[in-house]
Amino acid sequence: MRNGLYNTERSMMMKGEKFPEKHGPGAASDDKISQKVMAHAKNDELPCAVAFKIAEELQKSPAEIGRTVDLLNLKLIKCQLGLFGYKPEKKIVKAAATQDPDLQKAIRAALKNDKLACRDAWEIALRFEVSKMAVSAVCEAMKIKIKPCQLGAF
């Protein structure tokens, strides 16, 4: 149990990032989620894949985990789409065209306000049996932004 605090009190003690602010004053985290997140966090960071594993284990939505990560003022790292959380570049996905017109068509069909939701990118990757990063690379080549993040990071 790091610092013994699992709510916004901990975030007020930390310097730097102010992720809790986006949830408004008085926002509190679920203690069970907070404990699990803190048990897996290292250097005040939590990888995207670990956040999803916690969501599955606790049968909670990724958004609930992301909100708790914010309230604990932790950074999400190593986005599974390669969009954030890598050092030193932050973003590691590189634009890559695809030879599969059906993949491009699926991406275009899933767009909302000219953006592809993270959840839809994951579903397309599963349907086409390609990596999540492959879908985001095609989006980069097509100049399509992926947003919103299932964890609420972007």
C-alpha positions as CSV (number, residue, x, y, z in Angstrom):
1,M,0.0,0.0,0.0
2,R,1.9,3.0,-1.3
3,N,1.4,6.2,0.8
4,G,-1.7,4.6,2.2
5,L,-3.9,6.9,0.1
6,Y,-6.2,5.9,-2.7
7,N,-8.1,9.1,-3.5
8,T,-7.7,12.6,-4.6
9,E,-5.6,13.4,-1.4
10,R,-2.7,11.5,-2.9
11,S,-3.0,13.5,-6.1
12,M,-2.9,16.8,-4.2
13,M,0.4,15.7,-2.6
14,M,2.1,15.0,-6.0
15,K,3.8,17.7,-8.1
16,G,3.5,18.0,-11.9
17,E,0.6,16.4,-13.7
18,K,-2.9,17.3,-12.6
19,F,-5.0,14.5,-14.2
20,P,-7.6,14.6,-11.4
21,E,-8.7,18.1,-12.4
22,K,-10.5,16.8,-15.5
23,H,-12.9,14.9,-13.2
24,G,-13.9,17.9,-11.2
25,P,-13.7,18.7,-7.5
26,G,-14.9,16.0,-5.1
27,A,-14.3,13.1,-7.5
28,A,-13.4,10.0,-5.6
29,S,-12.1,6.7,-6.8
30,D,-13.3,3.2,-5.9
31,D,-11.0,1.7,-3.2
32,K,-10.9,-1.7,-4.8
33,I,-9.9,-0.4,-8.1
34,S,-7.4,2.0,-6.5
35,Q,-5.7,-0.8,-4.6
36,K,-5.4,-2.9,-7.7
37,V,-4.0,0.0,-9.8
38,M,-1.5,1.0,-7.1
39,A,-0.4,-2.6,-6.7
40,H,0.6,-2.6,-10.5
41,A,1.8,0.9,-10.8
42,K,5.6,1.5,-11.1
43,N,7.1,5.0,-10.9
44,D,3.7,6.5,-10.9
45,E,2.9,4.9,-14.3
46,L,0.5,2.2,-15.5
47,P,0.8,0.6,-18.9
48,C,-2.4,0.5,-21.0
49,A,-2.3,-3.3,-21.2
50,V,-2.2,-3.6,-17.4
51,A,-5.1,-1.2,-17.1
52,F,-7.2,-3.4,-19.4
53,K,-6.1,-6.5,-17.4
54,I,-7.3,-4.9,-14.2
55,A,-10.6,-3.9,-15.9
56,E,-11.1,-7.6,-16.9
57,E,-10.1,-9.0,-13.5
58,L,-12.4,-6.6,-11.6
59,Q,-15.1,-6.7,-14.3
60,K,-15.1,-2.9,-14.6
61,S,-15.1,-0.8,-17.7
62,P,-11.7,0.5,-19.0
63,A,-13.1,4.0,-18.5
64,E,-13.5,3.3,-14.7
65,I,-9.9,2.2,-14.5
66,G,-8.7,5.2,-16.5
67,R,-10.7,7.5,-14.2
68,T,-9.1,5.9,-11.2
69,V,-5.6,6.3,-12.7
70,D,-6.3,10.0,-13.3
71,L,-7.6,10.5,-9.7
72,L,-4.5,8.8,-8.4
73,N,-2.5,11.2,-10.6
74,L,-0.7,8.4,-12.4
75,K,0.4,8.4,-16.0
76,L,-0.9,5.9,-18.5
77,I,1.9,4.6,-20.6
78,K,2.5,2.3,-23.6
79,C,-0.7,2.8,-25.4
80,Q,-1.5,-0.4,-27.3
81,L,-2.1,1.6,-30.4
82,G,1.3,3.2,-30.1
83,L,-0.2,6.7,-29.7
84,F,1.4,7.8,-26.3
85,G,3.5,6.8,-23.4
86,Y,6.7,5.7,-25.0
87,K,10.1,7.2,-24.2
88,P,11.6,9.3,-25.6
89,E,9.3,9.9,-28.6
90,K,6.0,9.5,-26.7
91,K,4.3,8.2,-29.9
92,I,5.8,5.2,-31.6
93,V,3.3,4.4,-34.3
94,K,4.5,5.2,-37.8
95,A,2.3,5.7,-40.8
96,A,2.0,2.6,-42.9
97,A,-0.2,2.1,-46.0
98,T,-2.2,-1.1,-46.3
99,Q,-2.7,-3.2,-49.4
100,D,-6.1,-4.3,-48.0
101,P,-8.8,-2.0,-49.3
102,D,-11.3,-3.8,-47.0
103,L,-9.3,-2.7,-44.0
104,Q,-9.4,1.0,-45.2
105,K,-13.1,0.6,-45.9
106,A,-13.8,-0.7,-42.4
107,I,-11.8,2.2,-40.9
108,R,-13.7,4.7,-42.9
109,A,-17.1,3.1,-42.1
110,A,-16.4,3.3,-38.4
111,L,-15.5,7.0,-38.4
112,K,-17.5,9.4,-36.2
113,N,-16.8,13.1,-36.7
114,D,-13.8,12.1,-38.9
115,K,-12.2,10.2,-36.0
116,L,-11.9,6.5,-35.2
117,A,-12.7,5.5,-31.6
118,C,-10.0,3.4,-29.9
119,R,-12.6,0.7,-29.2
120,D,-13.5,0.6,-32.9
121,A,-9.7,0.4,-33.8
122,W,-9.4,-2.6,-31.5
123,E,-12.5,-4.3,-33.0
124,I,-11.2,-3.7,-36.6
125,A,-7.9,-5.3,-35.6
126,L,-9.6,-8.3,-34.2
127,R,-11.9,-8.7,-37.3
128,F,-9.0,-8.4,-39.7
129,E,-6.6,-10.4,-37.6
130,V,-4.0,-7.7,-37.5
131,S,-2.3,-6.0,-34.5
132,K,-3.9,-3.0,-32.9
133,M,-0.7,-1.0,-33.9
134,A,-1.2,-2.1,-37.5
135,V,-4.7,-0.4,-37.5
136,S,-3.3,2.8,-35.9
137,A,-0.5,2.8,-38.5
138,V,-3.0,2.7,-41.3
139,C,-5.0,5.5,-39.6
140,E,-1.8,7.5,-39.5
141,A,-1.3,7.0,-43.2
142,M,-4.9,8.0,-43.9
143,K,-4.5,11.0,-41.6
144,I,-7.3,9.8,-39.3
145,K,-7.1,10.6,-35.6
146,I,-8.0,7.9,-33.1
147,K,-10.2,9.4,-30.4
148,P,-11.6,8.8,-27.8
149,C,-9.4,6.5,-25.8
150,Q,-11.2,3.7,-23.9
151,L,-9.2,4.7,-20.8
152,G,-9.9,8.4,-21.2
153,A,-6.3,9.3,-21.9
154,F,-7.2,11.2,-25.0
